Amino acid sequence: MLMRKSSITYFNEDLVKDSLTNTLQVLFEVTDQCNLNCTYCGYGSLYSNHDQRENKMLSFDKAKPVIDYMNDLWSSYYNKSYFKNVSIGFYGGEPLLNMKFITAIVEYVKKMNCPTRQFTFSMTTNALLLHRYMDYVAANKFNLLISLDGNKDHMFYRKDKSGRNSFNRIVKNIDLLKESYPEYFRNYVDFNAVLHNKNSVKEIYDFFKEKYNVIPRISGLGTVGIDEDKKEEFIRLFKNFNEDLFQSENYEIIMKDMFFNIDIIKQIGIYLKQHSDFIYSDYNELLYGKQQYAEPAIPSGTCMPFSRKIYMTVNGKLLPCERIGQQFALGSVDEKGVHIDFQSIADKYNAYYTKLDQQCKTCCNKKSCSLCIFNIKDIDNNAICEEHTDAKNFELYKNAVLGFLSENPEEYERLIEGVSNLR
C-alpha cells in the first residue's frame, strides 16, 4: 500500500524495493540502431527526450548484472509469489540487429536457477530481418509485436535508410512466418499500427482483417517530448484516434471488434472500476471496502516505480518504462554493477506528488486518472496538470459514459469482464 503521513510521504525504500522485486517484465533496449528511418520515430528528430542515437549494441556482459540483480531480489523476502511469470523483453532500435545479445540472454535465463519465477520472452520488431531468425523466435515462443501501419500507402513514413518503402519486404517476411509456423502465428503474433495523416482507423482495421484476420493495436503519435522546432511537422502528421474513428463508416462494428484496444472503451471501463461500488479488484477490496484516497490525492495513473517493468537502455540507464523520457532514469548499470538507490527513488516520487498535491486535491477525476507524472510538462519545475478536471467537465464525462452504456447495453457484460485488468 502507498504510505501517507502528515509530512506527505507516499513511498519509502521498502515499498520501491518490493515493487521492483515483483515486477512483471525485464526489458532491454537491445540496440539504438535501426534499419528503418521512420519519420515519426519516438527516437527520431521529432522528439528531444531521448539519448543521442549512436548505433550502439547492448552487450551480454553489460546486461547480465541486471538479470543477476533481479534473481537475488526474486530469492529475497521481498518476493510475494511462487512461480510467477516474468517477461524478458527485447526492444530497440531494431532488436533483430543484435540477435547475438538476444540468444545469449535467452539461453542464460533458461539455465538460471530461479525457483520462484518462470520466464517468457517478448520482442517488438519491424520484421525486416524476421526471415533470418523466425525459426529461433518461433521455437522459443516469443510474444512478437510487429510494427506495420497497414497497406503500402499507409507505410509512407516507414522507409529504409535509402528512402524506400519497407512494406513489400516486411509483409513477405510476415507471410513466410505465417506459412511456416501457423499455430505460432495465431497464438503469439500481434501487430501495432501507428495512426497518422496517411492512413485511418478504418483503413488499418480493414487491412488487418482482410490480410491476416487479426485485430491490431492502433497507436497515435507520442505527444510528449516533441522538439520545439518540430511542432508544426508533428501537427501535420498527427491524427486523433477518437475523432478519426467516429468519422468512419460503420464505426460501431470497429468499436465492437477492437473494444479494449480503443481508448474510449478503456476510459469507460476505468470509470466503472473506480466510481462504481460493486466492482472489486481483489478479495481485500471485497472484504474491507475500496481504499478511500485520503488527502492529498495522487495521480492514480502513475505506476508504482518498477511495478510493471524495469527497462535498461543501451546506455545503461534504468527506467520504469520505455515510454517516458530517458532523462528520468532511476538507476544505472556500469562495469561495477547495478546502481539503484531505493531511498532516492522514493524521495523523487514523493517530491513529484507533493508538487501536484493541490491540483489533485481539487480534481474531480482523481480516482480514474490515467496520466503518468512523467508526461506532465515541466514536472521538475512548474508542474501543471493539463488534465485537471473540474465539476462541470467531470459531469460531461460521466454523462458520456452513461450515455454510451445506455445506447450499448449489450456491451456492459463485456466491459465488466475486462474491467479488472484495467488501470
KOLSE-13864 format. One line per field, with one value per residue (C-alpha): residue number from 1; x, y, z. Coordinates in Angstrom, 1 decimal, padded with zeros to 4 digits. Each point is the difference from the previous one (the first is absolute). Layout:
BEGIN
nr NUM,... .
px X,... .
py Y,... .
pz Z,... .
//
This chain:
BEGIN
nr 1,2,3,4,5,6,7,8,9,10,11,12,13,14,15,16,17,18,19,20,21,22,23,24,25,26,27,28,29,30,31,32,33,34,35,36,37,38,39,40,41,42,43,44,45,46,47,48,49,50,51,52,53,54,55,56,57,58,59,60,61,62,63,64,65,66,67,68,69,70,71,72,73,74,75,76,77,78,79,80,81,82,83,84,85,86,87,88,89,90,91,92,93,94,95,96,97,98,99,100,101,102,103,104,105,106,107,108,109,110,111,112,113,114,115,116,117,118,119,120,121,122,123,124,125,126,127,128,129,130,131,132,133,134,135,136,137,138,139,140,141,142,143,144,145,146,147,148,149,150,151,152,153,154,155,156,157,158,159,160,161,162,163,164,165,166,167,168,169,170,171,172,173,174,175,176,177,178,179,180,181,182,183,184,185,186,187,188,189,190,191,192,193,194,195,196,197,198,199,200,201,202,203,204,205,206,207,208,209,210,211,212,213,214,215,216,217,218,219,220,221,222,223,224,225,226,227,228,229,230,231,232,233,234,235,236,237,238,239,240,241,242,243,244,245,246,247,248,249,250,251,252,253,254,255,256,257,258,259,260,261,262,263,264,265,266,267,268,269,270,271,272,273,274,275,276,277,278,279,280,281,282,283,284,285,286,287,288,289,290,291,292,293,294,295,296,297,298,299,300,301,302,303,304,305,306,307,308,309,310,311,312,313,314,315,316,317,318,319,320,321,322,323,324,325,326,327,328,329,330,331,332,333,334,335,336,337,338,339,340,341,342,343,344,345,346,347,348,349,350,351,352,353,354,355,356,357,358,359,360,361,362,363,364,365,366,367,368,369,370,371,372,373,374,375,376,377,378,379,380,381,382,383,384,385,386,387,388,389,390,391,392,393,394,395,396,397,398,399,400,401,402,403,404,405,406,407,408,409,410,411,412,413,414,415,416,417,418,419,420,421,422,423 .
px 000.0,001.0,001.1,-001.6,001.4,-000.4,003.2,-001.5,002.1,-001.4,002.9,002.9,003.0,-001.7,-003.1,002.2,002.1,-003.1,-001.4,003.2,000.2,-003.5,000.2,-001.6,002.7,003.7,000.4,003.3,000.6,002.1,001.3,-000.6,000.7,-002.8,-000.2,-003.0,-000.1,-003.6,-001.1,-002.0,002.4,000.0,003.8,000.1,000.3,-003.6,000.8,002.7,-000.6,002.4,003.7,001.9,-000.2,003.5,-000.5,001.0,-000.6,-000.7,002.4,-000.9,002.7,-001.5,-003.6,000.8,000.4,-003.7,-001.2,002.2,-001.2,-003.6,000.6,001.3,-003.1,-002.2,001.7,-000.5,-002.7,-001.4,-001.3,-003.7,-000.7,001.1,000.6,-001.3,000.5,002.5,000.4,003.5,-000.5,002.1,-000.4,001.8,000.9,-000.5,000.8,000.7,003.1,001.5,-001.1,003.2,-001.1,-003.5,001.1,002.6,-002.6,-002.6,002.4,001.3,-003.5,-001.0,002.9,-000.3,-000.9,-003.2,-002.6,-002.4,-000.4,-000.8,000.9,-001.4,001.6,-001.4,001.2,-001.1,001.3,-000.4,000.4,002.5,002.4,-002.7,000.7,003.5,-001.0,-003.6,001.0,001.5,-002.7,-002.8,001.9,000.3,-003.6,000.8,-003.0,000.6,-001.3,000.5,-000.1,-002.1,-002.1,-002.3,000.4,002.8,-001.4,-000.4,003.7,000.9,002.0,001.6,002.9,003.5,003.2,-000.1,-003.6,-001.6,-003.4,000.4,-003.5,000.8,003.0,-001.7,-003.2,002.0,001.6,-003.3,-001.6,003.0,-000.4,-003.7,000.5,002.9,-001.4,-003.8,-000.7,002.7,-001.3,-003.5,001.0,003.0,000.1,-001.7,000.2,000.4,-001.0,000.8,-002.8,001.1,-001.2,000.6,-002.4,-003.1,-001.4,-002.5,002.7,002.4,-002.8,-001.1,003.5,000.8,-003.5,000.3,003.7,000.5,-003.4,001.4,-000.8,003.0,001.0,-000.2,002.2,000.0,003.2,001.6,-000.9,002.7,003.6,-000.7,002.9,-001.0,001.3,-002.1,-003.4,-001.4,001.2,-001.5,-003.4,000.1,000.5,-002.2,-003.5,-002.4,-001.1,-003.5,-000.8,001.1,-001.9,-003.3,000.3,000.3,-002.8,-001.5,002.3,-002.2,001.3,003.6,-000.7,-001.6,002.8,003.0,-001.7,002.6,002.6,-002.0,000.8,-003.6,-001.0,003.0,-001.2,-003.5,001.4,002.2,-003.0,-002.0,002.8,000.9,-003.4,-002.4,-000.5,-000.4,003.2,003.0,003.6,000.6,-001.4,001.5,-002.2,-003.0,000.5,001.3,-001.3,001.7,002.9,-001.2,002.7,000.8,001.2,002.3,-001.1,002.6,-000.1,-001.4,001.2,003.6,001.4,001.8,003.7,001.0,-003.3,-000.6,003.6,003.6,001.4,003.7,001.2,002.9,001.9,-000.6,-002.8,-002.7,-003.6,-003.4,-001.3,001.2,-002.7,001.3,002.9,003.4,000.9,-002.1,002.4,-000.3,003.2,002.9,002.2,003.8,003.1,-000.4,-003.6,-003.5,-000.6,-003.5,-000.5,-003.4,-000.3,001.0,-002.7,-002.6,001.1,-000.3,-003.6,-001.0,001.3,-002.0,-003.2,000.4,000.2,-003.3,-001.8,-002.1,-001.0,-000.9,-001.9,-002.5,-000.2,-003.4,001.6,002.8,-001.4,000.3,002.9,002.1,002.7,003.6,001.9,002.9,-002.2,-000.8,001.7,002.9,-000.6,003.4,-000.9,-003.4,-002.2,-003.4,-002.4,-001.9,-002.5,-001.3,-003.8,-002.5,-003.5,-001.6,002.3,-000.2,-003.8,000.4,002.4,-002.4,-003.0,002.0,000.9,-003.6,-001.3,002.2,-001.2,-003.6,000.4,002.1,-001.4,001.2,003.6,-000.4,000.8,003.0,001.3,-000.4,001.9,003.0,-000.1,002.1,003.1,-000.3,001.8 .
py 000.0,003.6,001.9,003.2,002.0,003.6,000.8,-001.2,-003.2,-002.3,-002.4,-001.4,-002.1,-003.3,000.7,000.8,-003.1,-002.1,001.4,-000.8,-003.5,-000.8,001.7,-001.6,000.6,000.5,001.9,000.7,002.6,-002.4,002.7,003.6,-000.9,-000.5,-001.2,002.4,003.8,000.6,003.6,-000.1,-002.3,000.7,000.1,002.2,003.7,000.8,-000.7,001.3,-002.1,-002.9,-000.6,000.6,-003.0,-001.3,-003.4,-001.8,-003.6,-001.3,-002.7,-003.1,000.9,003.4,-001.4,-003.2,001.9,001.2,-003.6,-001.1,003.0,-000.9,-003.6,001.0,002.0,-002.9,-002.1,002.6,000.5,002.8,-002.6,-000.5,-002.9,-003.4,-001.0,003.4,000.7,002.8,001.1,000.6,002.6,001.3,003.5,002.4,001.5,-003.3,-002.9,-002.5,002.0,-001.4,-003.6,-001.0,001.8,-001.4,-003.6,000.4,001.5,-002.7,-002.8,001.5,000.4,-003.5,-001.5,002.4,-001.5,002.0,-002.2,002.9,001.1,-001.3,002.0,000.9,002.1,002.9,002.3,003.0,-000.1,001.6,-003.6,001.0,-002.7,-002.4,-002.5,-000.6,-000.7,-001.2,-003.6,001.1,002.4,-002.6,-002.8,002.2,001.2,003.7,002.3,002.0,003.5,001.0,003.6,000.4,003.1,-001.7,-000.3,001.3,003.6,000.0,-000.9,003.4,001.0,-003.4,000.2,-001.4,002.0,000.3,001.4,-003.2,-001.1,-003.0,-001.6,-002.7,-001.4,000.0,-001.6,-002.6,-001.0,000.1,-002.3,-002.4,-000.2,-000.6,-002.7,-001.7,000.2,000.4,-001.0,002.2,002.9,-000.4,-000.1,002.2,002.7,003.4,003.2,003.7,002.6,003.7,002.4,003.0,002.3,-002.7,-002.6,-000.3,-002.3,-001.6,-000.5,-001.6,-002.2,-001.1,-000.9,-002.3,-001.6,-000.8,-000.9,-001.9,-000.2,001.7,003.2,002.2,002.5,003.5,002.6,003.8,002.0,000.7,003.4,000.4,001.2,001.7,002.2,003.6,000.5,-003.0,000.8,001.1,-003.2,-002.1,001.8,-000.8,-003.7,-000.4,-001.5,-000.3,-003.6,000.6,002.7,-002.1,-003.1,001.8,001.4,-003.6,-001.7,-002.7,001.0,-002.0,-003.2,001.1,000.9,-003.3,-001.9,002.0,000.7,000.3,001.0,003.3,002.7,001.1,-003.5,-000.2,003.3,-001.3,-003.1,002.0,002.2,-003.1,-001.5,003.2,001.6,-002.9,-001.6,-003.6,-000.7,-001.2,-000.6,-002.7,-001.8,002.7,002.7,-002.3,-000.8,003.3,002.5,002.1,002.1,003.5,002.4,002.2,003.5,000.8,-002.1,-001.1,-000.6,-003.6,-000.4,-000.1,-003.5,-000.9,000.3,-003.2,-001.7,-000.8,-000.2,000.9,001.4,000.1,002.2,-000.6,002.6,-001.7,002.1,-001.6,001.3,-001.2,000.1,000.4,002.6,002.7,002.4,-001.4,003.0,-001.7,-002.9,-001.5,-001.9,-001.2,-002.9,000.2,-002.2,000.1,-001.4,001.2,003.3,000.5,002.3,-000.9,002.8,002.5,-001.3,000.2,003.6,000.9,-001.4,001.6,003.4,-000.4,-000.9,002.9,002.4,-001.3,-000.3,003.2,-000.7,-003.6,001.0,002.0,-002.3,-001.8,-002.8,-000.9,-003.5,-000.9,002.1,-001.6,002.5,-001.0,002.7,-000.3,001.2,003.2,003.0,001.3,-002.4,001.0,003.7,001.5,-003.1,000.7,-002.8,000.7,-002.7,001.5,-000.5,002.4,-001.0,001.2,-002.0,-003.0,000.0,000.1,-002.9,-002.0,000.7,-001.1,-003.3,-000.6,001.0,-002.6,-002.7,001.0,-000.2,-003.2,-002.1,-003.2,001.1,000.4,-003.6,000.0,003.2,-001.5,-003.1,002.0,002.8,-001.9,000.2,003.8,002.8 .
pz 000.0,-000.5,003.1,001.1,003.0,001.1,-001.8,-003.3,-000.3,-002.6,-000.5,002.0,-000.9,000.8,-002.2,-003.0,000.5,000.4,-003.2,-002.0,001.4,-001.2,-003.3,-003.1,-002.6,-000.4,-003.3,-001.9,-002.6,-002.1,-002.3,-000.9,-003.7,-002.4,-003.6,-000.6,000.1,001.0,-000.1,003.2,002.0,003.7,-000.1,-003.1,-000.6,000.9,003.7,002.4,003.1,-000.9,-000.1,-003.2,-002.4,-000.5,-001.6,003.3,000.7,003.6,001.0,002.0,002.6,000.6,000.4,001.9,003.3,-000.3,-000.3,003.0,002.0,-000.6,000.8,003.4,000.6,-001.1,002.6,002.8,002.5,-002.2,-002.4,000.4,-002.4,-001.1,-003.6,-001.2,-003.8,-000.9,-003.6,-001.3,-002.7,-002.9,-001.4,-002.2,-002.4,-001.9,002.4,-002.7,-001.0,003.2,000.0,001.7,003.1,-000.1,-000.3,002.8,002.4,-000.9,000.6,003.2,001.4,-000.9,001.9,003.0,003.4,000.9,001.7,000.6,-003.6,-003.4,-003.1,-003.4,-002.7,-002.0,-002.8,-001.9,-003.6,-003.4,-001.5,-002.7,001.3,001.2,-002.8,001.4,003.6,-000.1,000.8,003.3,000.8,-000.6,001.8,003.1,-000.3,000.0,000.5,-003.2,-000.6,-003.6,-001.1,-003.1,-000.9,-002.5,-003.8,-002.1,-000.2,003.8,000.4,-001.6,003.1,000.7,-002.5,000.1,000.0,-003.8,000.1,-001.3,001.3,002.2,-000.5,-002.5,001.9,003.3,-001.2,-001.8,003.2,002.0,-002.6,000.2,003.7,-000.2,-002.6,001.8,003.6,-000.3,003.6,001.4,-002.2,001.4,003.6,000.4,-002.7,000.4,-002.1,000.9,-002.6,000.4,-000.9,-002.0,-002.9,-002.6,001.4,002.1,002.7,-002.5,-002.6,002.5,001.4,-003.4,-001.1,002.9,000.0,-003.7,-000.1,003.3,001.7,003.1,002.0,000.2,002.7,-001.3,001.6,-000.5,-000.3,003.3,001.3,002.6,-000.5,-003.4,-001.1,000.0,-003.6,-001.2,001.3,-003.3,-001.7,002.9,-000.4,-003.7,000.7,003.0,-000.2,003.0,000.5,001.4,-002.5,-002.9,001.3,000.3,-003.5,-001.4,-001.7,002.2,002.9,002.3,-001.6,000.5,003.6,000.8,-001.6,001.4,003.4,002.7,-002.7,-000.2,002.4,000.6,001.0,002.4,001.5,000.5,001.6,002.3,001.0,000.9,002.0,001.9,000.5,000.5,003.4,-001.3,-001.9,002.0,-001.0,002.5,003.1,002.3,-001.6,000.2,003.7,001.2,-002.5,-002.6,001.1,000.5,-001.1,002.9,-000.9,-001.5,-003.1,-002.4,-003.8,-000.1,-003.6,001.1,000.7,003.1,-001.0,-001.9,000.8,-003.7,-001.3,000.4,-003.3,-000.7,-002.9,-002.2,001.9,003.3,001.4,002.1,-000.4,001.1,-003.6,-003.6,-000.7,002.2,-000.6,000.6,002.1,002.7,000.7,003.5,-000.1,-002.1,-001.0,-000.6,000.3,003.8,-000.1,000.6,001.8,001.4,003.0,001.3,002.5,-002.7,-002.3,002.8,000.7,-003.6,-000.3,003.3,-001.3,-003.3,001.8,002.5,-002.9,-001.4,003.3,-000.2,-003.6,000.6,003.2,-002.1,-003.0,-000.4,-002.0,002.3,000.6,-003.6,-001.1,-002.7,-000.2,000.7,002.0,-002.4,-002.8,001.8,-001.6,002.1,002.9,001.5,000.2,-000.6,-000.1,-001.5,-000.6,-003.3,000.7,003.2,000.0,001.7,001.0,-003.3,-002.2,002.2,-000.3,-003.8,000.2,002.2,-002.2,-003.1,001.8,001.1,-003.4,-001.7,002.4,-000.6,-003.8,000.2,002.8,-001.6,000.5,003.8,000.8,-002.3,001.7,003.5,-001.0,-001.1,002.7,002.6,-002.3,-000.6,001.8 .
//
